Amino acid sequence: MNLVLPSYREQAPEVAARFAKLYERAVVLEVKELARRFASDEGTVAALEGISFRAHRRELICVIGPSGCGKSTLIRILAGLDEQSDGQMLLDGKPVRGPGPDRGMVFQGYTLFPWRTVIQNVMFGLEMRGHDRSTAELEAMEWVEIVGLGRFANAYPYQLSGGMKQRVAIARALANRPRILFMDEPFAALDAQTRAQMQSYLLQLWKQIDITIVFVTHDLEEAVYLADRIVVLGTHPGHIKEIVEVPVPRPRTREQMISPVFIATKKHLESLIHARDTDTETESLPPIRMTQVGDEVE
């Protein structure tokens, strides 16, 4: 299920034309009726049910949803770091079984080896794949330059800012030249200014290399700014509520964030995320008072 906001489909037919071209590209990732269930003392708990979507070549998909909807569980299964209970994942038409160099993963934490320099961190995956040291170093340096950290190739993680560390993590994931890159809230721990910079860096990288990206975020503005399409998950269990085609034109700029189409898209996502239904009902806390009577706040 896909949706271009109806008013923008009518007002801007180029939006529909843009997505028609996207759907003509080869399908890199196909997810079919994916489910994940966990055993508990009370029985089986369904974390994900019936997840189905496709990611096309050089598409950037964001996954959003309320806390507990299974975003991180989904991305870990897609990366091969967890195993589904039911369903199927196909990468270039072949079943995904376990982690592999054809998939890159960037986590919220920086996950860098503190005893290795920038270039040594980026070399790690190449060395694990059997590249000799000199070849791995040459390839790693190319990626270090691509993410703009050539001057810091011999620096250690403790000498880098948060945004720089995450650029190293991205370079390390891309050094194996994966078909698809999975990113689990990679900018969530950064301050607002650095986060904005990293979003711009990511879009620049995405334009320069042949990569498909699936990006988990809880930030609706980030999703609209980055994505071609947004997969919106609901909870209990995690399921796809809607797949929204983002009508904001590319290339994206910060100025677009105050445009009517950007604001309308964000509001539509808010209506899905914060719908008053069983997905998002707020649990009432027990009325235990720990302050003086008369000391009231709203």
C-alpha positions as CSV (number, residue, x, y, z in Angstrom):
1,M,0.0,0.0,0.0
2,N,1.4,3.4,-1.0
3,L,0.0,6.8,-0.6
4,V,0.9,10.2,-2.2
5,L,-1.1,12.8,-0.2
6,P,-4.1,13.2,-2.5
7,S,-4.1,17.0,-2.8
8,Y,-0.5,16.9,-4.0
9,R,-1.1,14.1,-6.5
10,E,-3.7,16.5,-8.1
11,Q,-1.7,19.7,-7.8
12,A,1.7,18.2,-8.7
13,P,1.6,15.4,-11.3
14,E,5.4,15.4,-11.4
15,V,5.2,13.7,-8.0
16,A,3.4,10.7,-9.4
17,A,5.8,10.7,-12.4
18,R,8.8,10.6,-10.0
19,F,7.4,7.5,-8.2
20,A,6.5,5.8,-11.4
21,K,10.2,6.1,-12.4
22,L,11.2,4.8,-8.9
23,Y,9.0,1.7,-9.3
24,E,10.6,0.9,-12.7
25,R,14.0,0.3,-10.9
26,A,15.0,-3.2,-9.9
27,V,13.7,-4.5,-6.5
28,V,16.7,-4.9,-4.2
29,L,14.9,-6.1,-1.1
30,E,11.5,-7.8,-0.9
31,V,9.9,-8.6,2.5
32,K,7.0,-11.0,2.5
33,E,4.7,-11.5,5.5
34,L,7.5,-11.2,8.0
35,A,6.7,-12.1,11.6
36,R,8.6,-12.3,14.8
37,R,7.3,-13.9,18.0
38,F,9.0,-14.3,21.4
39,A,8.3,-16.8,24.1
40,S,7.5,-15.5,27.5
41,D,6.2,-16.7,30.8
42,E,2.7,-15.8,29.7
43,G,2.9,-17.5,26.3
44,T,3.9,-16.2,22.9
45,V,4.3,-12.5,22.3
46,A,4.0,-11.2,18.7
47,A,6.5,-8.4,18.1
48,L,5.9,-8.2,14.3
49,E,3.2,-9.6,12.1
50,G,2.5,-9.5,8.3
51,I,5.3,-7.0,7.4
52,S,5.5,-6.8,3.6
53,F,7.2,-4.2,1.4
54,R,9.8,-3.7,-1.3
55,A,12.9,-1.5,-1.5
56,H,14.0,-0.5,-5.0
57,R,17.5,0.2,-6.2
58,R,18.9,3.5,-4.8
59,E,15.7,4.1,-2.8
60,L,15.9,5.6,0.6
61,I,13.1,4.2,2.9
62,C,12.5,5.4,6.4
63,V,10.7,3.3,9.0
64,I,8.8,5.1,11.8
65,G,6.3,4.2,14.5
66,P,5.6,4.6,18.2
67,S,7.8,3.2,20.9
68,G,7.5,-0.6,21.1
69,C,6.2,-1.1,17.5
70,G,9.2,-3.3,16.6
71,K,11.3,-0.9,14.4
72,S,14.7,-2.1,15.8
73,T,13.5,-5.7,15.7
74,L,12.6,-5.3,12.1
75,I,15.9,-3.8,11.1
76,R,17.9,-6.4,12.9
77,I,16.0,-9.2,11.1
78,L,16.6,-7.5,7.8
79,A,20.3,-7.2,8.5
80,G,20.5,-10.9,9.5
81,L,21.2,-10.2,13.1
82,D,17.9,-11.8,14.3
83,E,15.7,-14.5,12.8
84,Q,12.1,-14.1,11.8
85,S,9.5,-16.6,13.0
86,D,7.6,-16.5,9.7
87,G,7.8,-14.9,6.3
88,Q,10.6,-14.4,3.9
89,M,13.2,-11.8,2.9
90,L,14.8,-11.7,-0.5
91,L,17.9,-9.7,-1.4
92,D,18.2,-9.5,-5.2
93,G,15.8,-12.4,-5.3
94,K,17.8,-14.6,-3.0
95,P,16.7,-15.6,0.6
96,V,18.5,-13.8,3.4
97,R,20.0,-16.1,6.0
98,G,22.2,-14.6,8.6
99,P,24.5,-11.5,8.3
100,G,26.6,-11.0,5.2
101,P,28.8,-8.5,3.4
102,D,25.9,-7.7,1.0
103,R,24.2,-5.9,3.9
104,G,25.7,-3.1,5.9
105,M,24.5,-2.0,9.4
106,V,24.9,1.3,11.3
107,F,23.7,1.4,14.9
108,Q,22.7,4.2,17.2
109,G,25.9,3.7,19.2
110,Y,29.1,4.3,17.4
111,T,30.4,0.7,17.8
112,L,33.9,1.7,16.9
113,F,36.9,-0.2,18.3
114,P,38.6,2.3,20.6
115,W,42.0,0.8,20.1
116,R,41.9,1.2,16.4
117,T,42.4,4.4,14.4
118,V,39.8,5.7,11.9
119,I,41.4,3.9,9.0
120,Q,41.9,0.8,11.0
121,N,38.2,0.7,12.0
122,V,37.2,1.1,8.4
123,M,39.7,-1.6,7.4
124,F,38.2,-4.2,9.8
125,G,35.5,-5.7,7.6
126,L,37.8,-5.8,4.6
127,E,40.4,-7.7,6.6
128,M,37.8,-10.1,7.9
129,R,36.9,-10.8,4.3
130,G,40.5,-11.9,3.6
131,H,41.9,-8.7,2.0
132,D,45.6,-8.3,2.7
133,R,46.6,-5.3,4.8
134,S,47.8,-3.0,2.0
135,T,44.7,-3.6,-0.2
136,A,42.4,-3.1,2.8
137,E,44.2,0.1,3.7
138,L,43.9,1.5,0.2
139,E,40.2,0.7,0.0
140,A,39.5,2.0,3.5
141,M,41.3,5.2,2.8
142,E,39.0,5.8,-0.2
143,W,36.0,5.5,2.0
144,V,37.5,7.7,4.7
145,E,38.0,10.4,2.1
146,I,34.5,9.9,0.8
147,V,33.0,10.7,4.3
148,G,35.3,13.7,4.5
149,L,37.6,12.5,7.3
150,G,40.9,12.1,5.3
151,R,42.7,14.5,7.8
152,F,41.6,12.3,10.7
153,A,42.6,8.9,9.2
154,N,45.1,8.2,12.0
155,A,43.0,9.6,14.8
156,Y,41.4,7.4,17.5
157,P,37.7,7.5,18.3
158,Y,38.2,9.4,21.6
159,Q,39.6,12.2,19.5
160,L,36.5,12.6,17.3
161,S,33.2,14.3,17.8
162,G,29.9,12.3,17.8
163,G,29.1,13.1,14.2
164,M,32.6,12.2,13.1
165,K,32.4,8.8,14.9
166,Q,29.2,8.1,13.1
167,R,30.7,9.0,9.7
168,V,33.5,6.4,10.5
169,A,30.8,3.8,11.3
170,I,29.0,4.6,8.0
171,A,32.4,4.3,6.1
172,R,33.1,1.0,7.7
173,A,29.6,-0.3,6.7
174,L,30.1,0.9,3.1
175,A,33.6,-0.4,2.7
176,N,32.3,-3.9,2.0
177,R,30.3,-2.4,-0.8
178,P,26.9,-3.8,0.4
179,R,23.8,-3.8,-1.8
180,I,21.8,-2.3,1.0
181,L,22.5,-0.3,4.1
182,F,20.4,-0.6,7.3
183,M,20.6,2.3,9.8
184,D,18.9,2.0,13.2
185,E,18.4,5.6,14.5
186,P,22.0,6.4,13.8
187,F,21.7,10.1,14.6
188,A,19.5,9.9,17.7
189,A,22.3,10.5,20.2
190,L,23.6,13.6,18.4
191,D,22.8,17.2,19.2
192,A,20.4,19.0,16.8
193,Q,23.0,20.9,14.8
194,T,25.2,17.8,14.3
195,R,22.2,15.7,13.5
196,A,21.2,18.2,10.7
197,Q,24.8,18.0,9.4
198,M,24.7,14.2,9.4
199,Q,21.4,14.1,7.5
200,S,23.0,16.3,4.8
201,Y,26.1,14.1,4.7
202,L,24.0,11.0,4.3
203,L,22.0,12.5,1.4
204,Q,25.3,13.5,-0.3
205,L,26.7,10.0,0.1
206,W,23.5,8.4,-1.1
207,K,23.7,10.5,-4.3
208,Q,27.3,9.5,-4.9
209,I,27.2,5.8,-4.5
210,D,25.0,2.9,-5.7
211,I,23.3,2.0,-2.4
212,T,19.7,1.4,-1.2
213,I,19.1,2.6,2.4
214,V,16.5,1.5,5.0
215,F,16.7,4.0,7.9
216,V,14.8,3.7,11.2
217,T,14.0,6.9,13.0
218,H,11.5,8.2,15.6
219,D,11.9,11.8,14.2
220,L,9.2,12.6,11.7
221,E,11.0,15.7,10.3
222,E,14.0,13.5,9.7
223,A,11.9,10.9,7.9
224,V,10.3,13.5,5.6
225,Y,13.6,15.2,4.9
226,L,15.4,11.9,4.0
227,A,13.0,9.4,2.5
228,D,11.5,8.6,-0.8
229,R,8.9,6.5,1.1
230,I,8.1,6.1,4.7
231,V,6.9,2.8,6.3
232,V,4.6,3.6,9.2
233,L,4.3,0.9,11.8
234,G,1.6,0.4,14.4
235,T,1.9,-1.7,17.6
236,H,0.4,-4.8,19.3
237,P,1.8,-6.4,17.3
238,G,4.0,-4.4,15.0
239,H,2.4,-4.1,11.6
240,I,2.4,-1.7,8.6
241,K,-0.3,0.9,9.0
242,E,0.6,2.7,5.8
243,I,3.5,3.3,3.3
244,V,3.6,7.0,2.5
245,E,5.3,8.4,-0.7
246,V,7.0,11.6,0.3
247,P,5.9,14.3,-2.2
248,V,8.6,16.8,-1.2
249,P,10.8,17.4,-4.3
250,R,14.4,16.4,-4.5
251,P,17.1,17.6,-4.0
252,R,16.0,18.4,-0.4
253,T,17.0,21.6,1.4
254,R,16.4,22.9,4.9
255,E,14.2,25.6,3.5
256,Q,11.7,23.0,2.4
257,M,10.9,22.2,6.0
258,I,8.6,25.2,6.2
259,S,7.0,24.5,2.8
260,P,3.2,23.5,2.7
261,V,4.0,20.1,1.2
262,F,6.6,19.3,3.9
263,I,4.3,20.4,6.8
264,A,1.3,18.5,5.3
265,T,3.4,15.3,5.0
266,K,4.6,15.6,8.6
267,K,1.0,16.2,9.8
268,H,-0.2,13.2,8.0
269,L,2.5,11.1,9.7
270,E,1.5,12.6,13.1
271,S,-2.1,11.6,12.5
272,L,-0.9,8.0,11.8
273,I,1.5,7.8,14.8
274,H,-0.7,9.5,17.3
275,A,-4.1,8.1,16.2
276,R,-6.4,7.6,19.2
277,D,-6.8,3.8,19.0
278,T,-5.6,0.7,20.7
279,D,-2.1,1.2,19.1
280,T,-1.3,4.4,21.0
281,E,-3.5,4.6,24.0
282,T,-1.5,6.1,26.9
283,E,-1.5,3.9,30.0
284,S,-2.8,5.7,33.2
285,L,-0.3,5.7,36.1
286,P,-1.5,4.8,39.6
287,P,-2.6,7.9,41.6
288,I,0.1,7.9,44.2
289,R,0.7,11.4,45.6
290,M,4.2,12.3,46.8
291,T,3.7,16.1,47.2
292,Q,1.8,18.4,49.6
293,V,-1.9,18.9,49.2
294,G,-2.5,22.3,47.6
295,D,0.8,22.2,45.6
296,E,-1.0,21.6,42.3
297,V,0.3,21.7,38.8
298,E,-1.5,21.0,35.5
